[in-house]
Every structure is written in C-alpha cells, then in structure tokens.
Amino acid sequence: MIEQIIKNVLNAMTSRLDPEQLEHLSNVLYLNFHGKEIQEEHTELVDTGEDGDEAKIRMFVASKIAMNRKRKTLQHYVKEVRNVLAFLGKSIDAVTGMDLRMYYGYMREKRGIKAVTMQTRLHYLSSFWDFLITEELVRSNPVKKVGTLKLEKEIKKPFSAEEMERLRDACPGVRDRAMIEFLYSTGVRVSEMAALNVGDIEMGRQELIVYGKGSKERKTYLTDSAKFYLKRYLKERDAKDNEPLFSAEHHPDRRLTVAGIQYMLRQLGARAGVEKTHPHRFRRTIATDLLARGMPIEQVKEFLGHEKLDTTLIYCTVKEEQVKASHRKYA
C-alpha cells in the first residue's frame, strides 16, 4: 500500500521535477512513510536469532573464498551486511525492499553518501542475498526491489601529456621515476604492483605476469622508458630476485605497501602541481592512450584484465582532439 502510494506520487511529479529533485522527493517519502503500516505490509520483526544470521554470513564467506575471492574484498561485503542489519534492527529473514529503500534514502539524505557509493554497497547486499536464494535460505532478494540508482555522471580524466611530464620532472629520485613509468607502462592495479618481486620481471623480454582479481593471471609489458628506469633503480638497490620490486626508501627488504605507494604519489602530485595523482589514474591513462593509438578495444580489455568490455569502456576516455580530427576527416 505505502509503496504504491509513493510510486503514484513520484509518477505524478515526474513531469514537474528534474531527476535530482525527484530522487530527493523519493528519499523523503520513504524516510517518512517507512514502518507506518508494519502489520499490513507484513514487515514485523522476526527474531531468528543472531546465531542464524551469523551462520548465513559465515556460509557466504566460505563460498566466496572457495571461488578465490580475496578476504579483504569479502570484508567489505560482510561489513555492509552487518551495517544494514544493525541499522534496521532486523534479522536477515525480516529485511524487505522497503527497509533497504529507507536505508538508501537515509544514507543519501542524512549522511550525504554519493549514489555511486551506495550502488556499490547495494551490489554487496545483492550478492549476499543471491547466495542465500541459491542455497534456499531465503525466498527473495529484497535488493531487487530497490531498483537501479541514478548515478552522478563524473568524467574521470586521464593524465594529459603535460601532466605526465610535470610528474616526471618532479620525481626526487630514480625509485619514484621508475614507479610512475612502471604504472603507466603496465597498467597494473596498485595491489598487483605492491605484490611483485624483482624475480617476477623478465627484463630481456620486457614483460611480466601479474595476478589480478580472482587470482587470474595476465601478461603485461614494459616500455623502453620503464625498463630503463627500473633497471637503474634495481641496480642502485643491488636488488635480489626474492626482494620486493618496490621497497621502502631506506629499507630495501621492506615491501612498499599499497598505502605507501598512494602516499608517495600524492606527495609527488603536490610537488608537480598535478591534482588527483593516484595509482589508478595511470591505469586509466595508458588505456586511453592505447585506444587513441589504434589498439582495438578488445585487446585493451585483455591488457587491463577486465572480464567485461563495458568495464574497459569506462576506463577509456575519448580525447576531444580525436573527435575534432574525426569530424574533419568524415564530415
């Protein structure tokens, strides 16, 4: 009844409000109407016991580990499930689509969380409930009733050629220069780079194997520039094959962590006057440049280690000058 009333109101206001205003109205309606007719909507609390919920969560984690999902990734899934249950004060069996819609509205309106972040959180929840359905532990997935969120469109730009040169000029030493050349050349994720050892690099062939998401391996390559600075860095360190590829500045045997790499790049970006200098932006930049130079999108997909082409398309930004040149050529 309540959901139908809300839908009727939103449908009536669609022609009068822009998408952002319509979303705000939807959130407010769900926040105010939630729980007003609990008996009629059959959303009363059902106490199945904490042990029952915890058993379901443990089963979910065990199944994902068996599928080679990383424990660190699963921590985000479990955290979000527990956050929702604590917020609603309900057991897993009692959670409804109305509950999750209210939770989403609260997080957007009261906490100011971006829609893209909430979409990721809802993905965690949907994966969890899909598992429960497969195992016949629940009857339906309440996340499906929330629907697709209207995401803010944010164009994440790659580094320009000028920004790359400014970063190169700002490097205080050979390690930092080797690192940015390596990130750009290989397009690896920061976690993949942090896990590499010196012996993983085939310097003669200018290639290496990295292990990505789901423990899937792929081959990637070094440009001449990346090879040059990496060899200089490793020679300067007198690095052994079993040592980390990139190490802490004064401790060659201590692996540079993901957080350490991110911090180093933030400092480098500040010196160079380049905003948003982070590891993933190098990955986006090489993907965009490869596409601009004529590499087929399917090959860029394999290079980045993506399962779906749609993911690769998000990474590849078509440069304005390319559009202008194509217009002159074909118009």
N, C-alpha and C positions, 0 to 999 in steps of 0.2 A: 504493500500500500504506500509506504513512505517513499520507496524508490520510484514508484510510478508517478507520484506527485512531483518529485524532484525532476524527473525526466520531462514531465509535462511543462513545468516552469521553464526549464532550460530550452526546450523546443520552442516555446512561445517567445523567448527572449533572443533566440539565435540571430534574428534579422536586425535586432536593435543594438547588440553588443559586439565588440570585436573579440577575437579569441582570448586575449588576456583577461578582459572583463568577464567573459563567460566562464573562464576557469575559476576566477575569484568568486563569482556568484555560486558556482557549483560547490566549491570548498566550504563556503559559509553555510550553505544549505545543509550539507552533510554534517558539519560540525554541530549545528543547532538541532537537527532532527534526530541525530543518532540516539538510539535507545529509548525513544519516546513511546514506542509501542512494542516493547520487547516480547510480550506474550503473544501478540498477534503475529509478529514476524518470526516467532519461534527462535529467538536468539538468546534465550535464558541461559545462564551459566550452567555448564555441566562439568562436574568435578570427576575427571577420570583418574586423578591422582598424578602427582609430579613424576613418580616413577614411570608411569605410562608414557608421558611426554619425553622424558629423558631417554627412555628405551628407543623411541622412534628416532630421536636425534642421533643416538649412537648408531643405529642401523643405517641411517642415511650417510653418516660419515664413513662408516665401514664400506658401504657400497661404492662411494666415490673414490676412496683410497684404492679399492680393487681395480678401478678404472684409471689409475695413475694420476689422479688429481692431486695437486700439491696440498699438503696440510695447511700451509699458510693461506692459500686461497679458500680452503674449507672453513677456516676460522671466521672469515667474513660472512659466509653463509650462516653458520651456527649463531654468530653474534646477532645477525639481523632477525633470525627466527626467535631468539630469546628476547630481543628488544620488543618485538611485536607482542609476544605473549605477556611480558611484564607490563607493557603499556595498556593492553586491553584487560589484563587481569583474567584471562581466559585460558582454558586448555586448548590444545591443538584441534580437537574434535569440534569445539564450540565456535571457532572463528568463522565468520561469514564474510561475504563480499562487502556488505555494508560496513562491517568493522574495519576492513582494510581501506575502504574508501575514506572513512573518517580519519584513520591513521594517516593516510596520504595527505588529506586536507589539513590536518593539524600540523604535520611536518612542513608543509608548504607555507601555510599562513602564519603559524606561531613561531616556527624555528627558522623560516626563511631558506629552507633547503632547496636547491635547484632541482628542476624537473628531471634533468639528465641523471642526477644523483639518485633521485627516487626511482627512476626507471631501472637503474642498476640494482637497487635494493629489492624492488619488486621481482626482478629476474631471479635473485637469490631465493625469494619466497616461493616463486612459481616452480623452480627446480625442486625444491624441498617437497612441495605438495604433489608434484607429478610423481616423485618417487613413492610417496605414500599411497597414491592411487594405484600405481603399478603393483605394489605389494598388498593391495586391497586392505589398507589400514584406515583409509577414509573413503568417502563416497565421491567427493568432488573437490576441485581446486578453486578455492574462493578468489584467488588472484585473477582468474579469467574474467570475473565479473567487474573488475576494476577498469578494464579496457586499456587501450593504448594511450599513453600520456602525450600531451602536446609539448614537444621538446623545443627549448630555445635554440635557434639556429646560431651556432658560433663557428665562424670560419677560423680554423687553426692553421695559421700560415707557417710555411717552412722558412728556414733562414734564407735571406737573399744572398747573392754572391758577395755583396759589400759586407754584410754582417759576418759571413764566414771569414772574410779576410781580416776583419776587425778582431774576431776571436783568435785567429792565428797570430796576429801581431801582439795580442795581449798575453799570450802564454808566457809564464815566467820561467819555464824550463822545458826540457825535452820530454819529460813524462806527460805533461799536460798537452803538448802538441801531438805526441803520439796517440794520446787518448781521443782527442777530437777527430784526428784523421782516421783512427780505427772505427769510431762510432759512425762517421759519415760513410766510410768505405763499405763496411759490412752490414750496416742497417740492423745490428743486433739490438735486442732489448737489454736494458741495463742489468737485469738479473742474469742474463746469459753471459754478458761480458764479465761480470763480477765473479762468475764461477769458473772462468777459463784459467788454465795453467799454461806456462811457457811452452811445454811439450805438445800442446794442442795445435800449435801453429805450424803449418808446412810452409816455411818461408820460401823455399825454392819454387813451389807451385803457386805461391801467394794465395793460399786457401786454408780453410779450417772447417771443422764440423762443430756445430753448436746444437745444444739440446734445448728445444723450446717447450711450449706448453704441452702438457700431456706426455712429456718425455719423448717427443718426436724430434728426430734429428734432421738437420738440413745442412747443406754446404753453402758457405758464403766466401767472399773473396776480398783480397787486399789490393787497393790501388798501388801504383808505384810510390806515391807520396806516403801512404800509410805504411808500406813496407820499409821505406827509408827511415822514417822517424821511429818506428817500432824497433828496428834493428839497432839504431843508435841508443835508444832507451835501454834495451836489454843488455847491450854491450857495456854501457855505463854502469849498470847494476851488477854486471857479471852474473846474470841470472841463470839458474839451473832449470832443467826441464820440469822438475816436480814443484817448482815455486809458482806462486800466483802470477798471472800475466801482468796485472797492475797491482802494485803494492803501495803501502803507506810510505810517505816520502822518506822517513828516516828509519824505516823498519822493512827491509826488502823481503823478509819472510812472512810479513803480516799482510793478509789479503785486504785489498781495498773494498769496503762494503758498498752496497747499493747506496746507503745514506751518505757514505764518504764521497762517492762519485757525484752524487747530486749536489752535495755541498760545494765540492771543488768547482763544478760547472757554474753554480750560482755566483761564486766569487769571481770566476773568470768573466762571466757575463757582466758583472758590475764594473770590472776594470775596463772592459771593452765598450761599455755603454750599449750593450745589446740586451734588451728585455726578454724575459721568458726563455732563458738559456737553461735547458734541461735535456737529459739524455734522449727522451722520446722525440724531441724536435729534430734531432739529427736523422733519426729513422724516417720521419716524415719528409725531410729534405731530400734524402737520397732517392726515396720512392718517387717523389715529384720530378726530380732531375732525370731519372732513368726513363720515366714516361715521356718527358719533354724531348729526350734524345732519340726516341723512337722504339724503345723496348716495348714489346707487346704487353698489355696489361696482365695476361695470363702468366707471363714469365716474371713480372714484378710480384705477382701474388705468390709464386713459388719462392722467390728470393726472400720475401718477408716472412714466409712460413705461415701464411693465412690459409684457413680451411675454405673460406667463402670469398668469392670475388667482391661481394658487397663491402666487406671489410677493407679490402685493398682500395676500393674507390674512395672511401672516406679519407684515406691517407694521402691520396694523390691529388694535389691541387693544380688545376689548370691555370697557368700564368696568363695574365691579361695580355701581355705582348704576343703570346701564342694565338690567342683569339683574334687579335688585331691583324696578325700576319695571315692567318687563315682567311679572314674576311677579305683581305686584299687579293688573295690567291683565287678564291672561289666566287666572290660576289661579282 
